[in-house]
Amino acid sequence: MNSSVDGRILRAISKCWVSLVFLAAACSEGADSPTPDPAGDDATRDAGSLPSSIGGDGDGMMDDGLAGMGGEGGSDAPAGTGGSGGTSPGDGPAECVLNEGERADACPMICRETCNGSDDDCDGRVDEGEAALECDVPNAEGACTRGACLIAECEGAYRDCDGEVENGCETSIESIDDCGLCGNRCDFPGALMACTDGRCEAIGCVDDLGDCDDNVGDCETAINTLSNCGQCGQPCSELPNAEQTCETGSCEVASCTEGFADCNVMAGDGCEQPLNTAEHCSSCGMACDLPGSTDDDCSSGDTCLAGTCDEGWDECRGGRADGCEPLDTDTDCGECDRGCDATLERVVAAACDAGSCVIAECEDLFGDCDSDRFNGCETPTNTLERCGACDTPCAIPNAEVSCETGTWTCVACEPGWLDCRGGLADGRGTAS
């Protein structure tokens, strides 16, 4: 077969993947040339006799292996796939037309230039112009080189730190993790960091730390101690009656000496209040003021003790610690432990009034006749001396009488006397 026809047909088939219509047109152009012998030496061309643009890699094949492939892709990869050296669109030539002008032998089809390592548009250049448009990646200017997409230049403060072309220049070098350079982390011990103009800068210290040695590279000193409290070189001054702490970054009272307290909650004067006063007895604000007494005592600082009991009050039980008890109750009436209630002898109802026991009701046929309310209703009221009441005797002249029921009754007149008027109340009888 004529070598020029042979080259055009092989070039059209292997490089452009043209449609059947274009392939038929290319083949018909050499229809008058002799048909090659399949068994003859002309069936395959010597690699050295092919132009460099048509299988000139010495293996007798056209555009095999690396043709149209990016980077170091293997020979088994289909044309247009990207190897590990970069990325390639991999879609192959498109929008092709038959080349009927110059260089038609070397470039039978004119196609849109793509990133595949070939001169698709037959202008003598490879992967130029719009081929780079297929290499558009974030934050970067892409480029196509030898059929592979590469990053030509990163934009602004972005860099390609992971080496992956597909995600472009993915990392900002204005962060504390990548400051000025990929992987340059701003990490000063104990410091709050910032990345300013690509340089690591300490802008402060973390809580409870300070830069007390003027070394800009660290915050080395705890500032929650008694010698450095809140800031470098600021100690907590000694406070009266107190142990101090700076745990929160300020001088505070940790504990008080026994018998003292911080009642005004002002750290500056320590534990200012003794706890043995009438206003602050054993604790802040606990007054020593017991009921029914005066001159109460808190000299021990532990317990308030009753002083002198007021009139109508006495220390009946519980000791001085619970103060004095009133003497107008049913259990302490007029004095300690003297009851005034229905437990008194032959008493139905009684109550204590202003320290005096008042018996409201006695059992039948008994009365409180001795004015001692605390021995109850001690006197029978069914006798001739006290009949129905303490001061009511039963004495009828010239008659025998009885008061068994609490009411006097005439049993009989004495001999020689009669009740002529029908009543014995006046005791006047008539001699018989």
C-alpha positions in Angstrom: 0.0 0.0 0.0 1.1 3.6 -0.7 2.9 4.8 2.5 1.0 8.1 2.6 -2.4 6.3 2.3 -1.3 3.7 4.9 -0.3 6.5 7.4 -3.6 8.4 6.9 -5.7 5.3 7.5 -3.8 4.1 10.5 -3.7 7.6 12.0 -7.4 8.1 11.5 -8.3 4.8 13.2 -6.0 4.8 16.2 -5.9 8.5 17.2 -9.2 10.1 16.4 -11.8 7.4 16.9 -13.7 9.0 14.1 -17.1 8.1 13.1 -17.9 5.6 10.4 -18.7 8.4 8.0 -15.3 10.1 8.4 -13.5 6.7 8.3 -15.2 5.8 5.0 -14.2 9.2 3.6 -10.5 8.7 4.6 -10.4 5.2 3.1 -12.0 6.1 -0.2 -9.3 8.7 -0.8 -6.8 5.8 -1.4 -9.2 3.4 -3.2 -7.2 3.4 -6.4 -4.0 2.3 -4.7 -3.0 -1.4 -4.7 -4.3 -3.6 -1.9 -1.6 -4.7 0.5 -0.7 -8.4 0.9 -1.6 -9.3 4.5 1.3 -11.7 4.6 3.8 -9.4 3.1 6.3 -7.2 4.8 4.2 -4.1 4.0 1.5 -5.3 6.4 3.4 -3.6 9.3 5.7 -0.8 9.0 9.2 -0.7 10.4 9.1 1.5 13.4 12.0 3.5 12.1 10.3 4.4 8.9 7.2 5.9 10.6 7.1 9.7 11.3 7.5 10.5 15.0 3.9 11.7 15.1 2.7 8.2 13.8 3.9 5.5 16.2 7.5 6.7 16.3 8.3 4.9 19.5 9.9 1.9 17.8 7.3 -0.7 18.6 5.6 -0.7 15.2 2.3 0.4 16.8 0.8 3.9 16.4 -0.2 6.0 19.5 0.0 3.0 21.8 1.1 3.0 25.4 1.6 6.6 26.5 -0.2 8.1 23.6 -3.0 10.3 24.9 -2.3 9.2 28.5 -1.1 11.4 31.3 2.0 10.8 33.4 3.2 7.2 33.8 0.1 5.3 32.8 0.7 1.7 31.8 0.3 0.3 28.2 -2.9 -1.5 29.2 -4.6 1.8 30.0 -7.1 3.1 27.4 -6.1 6.1 25.5 -6.9 9.3 27.3 -6.7 7.9 30.9 -4.4 9.7 33.5 -1.5 7.9 35.1 -0.1 8.7 38.6 1.8 11.7 37.2 -1.2 13.9 36.9 -4.8 14.0 35.7 -6.3 13.8 32.2 -9.8 14.4 31.0 -9.7 11.0 29.3 -12.6 11.7 26.9 -10.4 11.5 23.7 -10.5 14.0 20.8 -13.9 15.5 19.9 -15.4 17.7 17.1 -13.0 16.3 14.5 -13.0 17.1 10.8 -11.0 15.6 7.9 -7.7 17.4 7.2 -7.6 18.2 3.6 -4.9 20.8 3.8 -1.2 20.8 4.6 0.3 18.1 6.8 -2.6 15.8 6.0 -0.2 12.8 5.9 1.0 13.4 9.4 -2.3 14.7 10.8 -5.3 13.3 8.9 -8.0 14.7 11.3 -8.2 18.1 12.9 -9.8 17.9 16.3 -10.3 20.2 19.4 -7.1 20.3 21.4 -7.5 18.2 24.6 -5.1 17.3 27.4 -3.9 13.9 26.0 -0.3 14.3 25.0 -1.2 14.6 21.2 -1.4 17.4 18.6 -5.1 17.2 18.2 -5.6 20.4 16.3 -2.6 19.7 13.9 -0.8 23.0 14.6 2.5 21.4 15.5 2.0 21.9 19.3 0.9 19.5 21.9 -1.6 20.2 24.8 -1.7 23.9 24.3 -4.4 26.5 24.5 -7.9 25.2 25.4 -6.4 21.9 26.6 -5.6 23.7 29.8 -9.3 24.5 30.3 -9.7 20.9 31.2 -7.3 21.3 34.1 -9.4 23.8 36.1 -8.9 23.1 39.8 -9.8 25.2 43.0 -7.6 28.1 44.1 -5.0 27.4 41.3 -4.0 28.0 37.7 -4.0 24.6 36.0 -1.8 23.5 33.1 -1.6 20.5 30.8 1.8 18.9 30.3 2.5 15.7 28.4 -1.2 14.7 28.6 -1.6 15.3 32.3 -3.2 18.1 34.3 -0.8 19.8 36.7 -0.9 22.8 39.0 1.0 25.7 37.4 0.5 28.2 40.2 -1.5 28.5 43.4 -3.7 31.6 44.0 -3.2 34.0 46.9 -2.5 32.4 50.2 -3.4 28.9 49.1 -1.0 26.0 48.6 -1.1 22.4 47.4 -0.1 20.7 50.6 -1.5 17.2 50.0 0.1 16.8 46.5 -3.3 15.9 45.0 -4.0 17.7 41.7 -7.8 17.1 41.7 -8.5 19.3 44.8 -6.1 22.0 43.6 -4.5 24.3 46.2 -6.6 23.2 49.1 -4.8 24.7 52.1 -4.7 28.3 53.3 -1.3 29.1 54.8 -2.9 31.8 56.9 -4.1 29.4 59.6 -2.3 28.3 62.8 -2.1 24.8 61.4 -0.3 25.9 58.2 1.2 29.3 58.8 3.3 30.5 55.9 4.2 27.0 54.9 2.4 23.7 54.6 2.4 21.9 58.0 3.9 24.8 59.9 1.7 24.6 63.0 1.8 27.5 65.4 2.2 25.8 68.8 3.9 27.7 71.6 3.5 26.1 75.0 0.6 27.6 77.0 0.0 30.4 74.4 -3.0 31.6 72.4 -1.7 31.7 68.8 -2.4 33.6 65.6 -0.9 33.5 62.1 -0.2 37.0 61.0 1.3 37.7 57.5 2.5 34.1 57.4 4.3 34.2 60.8 3.3 32.6 64.0 2.5 35.1 66.8 1.5 34.6 70.4 -1.4 36.9 71.2 -2.0 35.8 74.8 -1.8 32.9 77.2 -4.3 30.2 78.1 -6.2 30.4 81.4 -4.0 30.3 84.5 -0.7 30.8 82.6 1.4 33.8 82.0 4.6 34.8 80.2 6.7 35.9 83.2 10.2 35.4 81.7 9.6 37.6 78.7 10.3 34.7 76.3 7.8 35.3 73.5 7.9 31.6 72.7 5.9 30.4 75.7 3.6 31.0 78.6 5.5 29.2 81.2 4.3 30.4 84.6 1.1 29.5 86.5 -0.6 32.7 87.6 -3.0 31.0 90.1 -0.5 30.7 92.9 0.1 32.8 96.0 3.3 34.3 94.5 1.8 35.0 91.1 -1.9 35.6 91.5 -3.8 36.8 88.4 -0.6 38.2 86.8 3.2 37.8 87.0 4.8 39.0 90.2 1.6 39.8 92.0 1.5 37.9 95.4 -1.4 37.5 97.8 -0.6 39.6 100.8 -1.1 38.1 104.3 -4.7 38.4 105.6 -5.7 38.4 109.3 -7.0 35.1 110.8 -7.1 33.5 107.3 -5.5 30.9 105.0 -5.5 32.1 101.4 -5.9 30.6 97.9 -5.5 31.8 94.3 -7.1 28.9 92.6 -9.4 31.1 90.6 -6.7 33.7 89.7 -7.6 36.1 92.5 -6.7 36.2 96.2 -9.5 34.6 98.3 -10.0 33.3 101.7 -9.5 29.5 101.8 -10.2 29.0 105.5 -10.4 30.9 108.7 -8.6 30.5 112.0 -10.9 28.8 114.6 -13.2 31.3 116.2 -13.2 33.7 113.3 -15.2 34.0 110.0 -15.3 36.1 106.8 -18.7 37.5 107.5 -18.5 40.5 105.1 -17.3 38.3 102.2 -14.5 40.8 101.5 -11.2 39.0 100.9 -9.2 42.1 101.6 -9.7 42.0 105.4 -9.5 38.3 105.8 -11.6 36.7 108.5 -12.5 39.8 110.3 -15.3 38.7 112.6 -14.9 36.9 116.0 -17.6 34.4 116.6 -18.1 34.9 120.4 -20.3 38.0 120.3 -24.0 38.5 120.8 -24.5 39.3 117.1 -22.3 36.5 115.7 -22.3 33.5 118.0 -20.6 30.4 116.6 -21.4 31.6 113.0 -22.0 34.7 111.0 -25.3 36.4 111.8 -26.2 33.9 114.5 -27.4 36.1 117.4 -27.1 35.0 121.0 -30.6 36.0 122.1 -32.5 33.3 123.9 -36.2 33.6 124.9 -37.1 34.7 128.4 -33.6 35.8 129.5 -31.2 38.7 129.5 -27.4 39.0 129.5 -27.1 35.8 127.4 -23.5 34.6 127.1 -21.5 33.5 124.0 -18.0 33.8 125.4 -17.1 30.3 124.4 -17.8 31.0 120.7 -19.5 27.7 120.4 -22.8 27.9 122.3 -25.2 30.7 123.4 -26.1 30.3 127.1 -29.0 31.9 128.9 -28.2 34.6 131.4 -30.8 35.8 133.9 -34.4 34.5 133.5 -37.0 37.1 133.2 -40.0 37.3 135.6 -42.5 34.6 134.8 -39.7 32.5 133.3 -37.4 29.9 134.8 -34.8 27.4 133.7 -36.9 24.3 133.9 -35.2 21.8 131.5 -32.5 21.5 128.8 -30.0 23.6 130.6 -28.9 27.1 129.8 -28.3 26.3 126.1 -32.0 26.3 125.3 -32.9 29.4 127.4 -35.6 29.8 130.0 -39.1 28.3 129.9 -42.4 30.3 130.6 -44.2 29.5 133.8 -47.8 29.8 132.4 -48.2 26.4 130.8 -50.1 23.4 131.9 -46.8 21.6 132.8 -45.0 24.6 134.3 -47.7 26.7 136.1 -46.2 29.3 138.4 -43.0 27.2 138.8 -41.1 24.5 136.9 -42.8 21.0 136.7 -46.0 22.0 138.4 -48.9 20.8 136.3 -52.3 22.3 136.0 -54.6 20.1 134.1 -57.1 17.2 134.4 -54.4 15.0 135.9 -54.9 16.7 139.3 -56.8 14.7 141.9 -60.6 14.6 141.2 -60.3 17.4 138.7 -62.4 17.3 135.4 -61.0 20.6 133.9 -58.2 23.0 134.8 -55.9 25.6 133.1 -52.9 27.8 134.0 -53.7 31.5 133.8 -50.7 33.9 134.3 -48.9 31.4 136.5 -52.0 30.5 138.6 -53.9 27.2 138.2 -57.6 27.7 137.8 -59.8 24.6 138.4 -62.9 24.9 136.2 -64.7 21.7 137.3 -64.4 19.1 140.0 -65.7 15.6 140.1 -69.2 15.2 141.6 -69.4 15.5 145.4 -65.9 17.1 145.6 -64.6 20.6 145.7 -61.4 22.7 146.0 -62.0 24.1 149.4 -58.4 24.7 150.7 -57.4 27.3 147.9 -54.5 25.0 146.9 -55.3 24.5 143.3 -52.5 22.0 142.8 -53.8 19.3 145.1 -57.0 19.2 143.1 -60.5 18.9 144.5 -59.6 17.6 147.9 -62.8 18.1 149.9 -66.0 16.1 149.8 -69.1 18.2 149.4 -71.7 15.7 150.7 -71.2 16.2 154.4 -73.2 18.2 157.0 -70.3 20.7 157.2 -70.1 21.1 153.4 -73.2 20.2 151.7 -73.2 20.9 147.9 -70.4 23.5 148.3 -67.4 24.3 150.4 -69.1 26.9 152.5 -72.6 25.4 152.8 -73.2 23.5 156.1 -76.3 21.4 156.6 -77.7 22.4 160.2 -81.5 22.4 160.8 -82.8 23.1 164.4 -84.6 20.3 166.1 -84.2 18.0 163.2 -82.1 15.0 162.0 -80.8 15.8 158.5 -78.6 14.1 155.7 -76.4 15.3 152.8 -75.3 12.1 151.1 -76.4 13.3 147.7 -74.9 16.7 148.1 -78.2 18.2 148.9 -79.5 18.4 152.5 -82.6 16.3 153.4 -84.7 16.2 156.7 -84.7 12.7 157.9 -86.9 13.4 161.0 -87.8 15.9 163.7 -86.4 15.5 167.1 -88.8 14.1 169.7 -91.2 16.8 170.9 -91.0 18.8 167.7 -93.0 18.8 164.5 -92.7 20.6 161.2 -96.0 22.5 161.4 -95.3 25.0 158.6 -94.4 22.4 155.9 -90.8 23.4 155.5 -87.6 22.8 157.4 -85.6 25.5 155.8 -86.1 28.0 158.6 -85.6 25.4 161.3 -88.6 26.5 163.2 -90.6 23.7 164.5 -93.6 23.5 166.8 -93.5 21.8 170.1 -96.0 19.0 170.5 
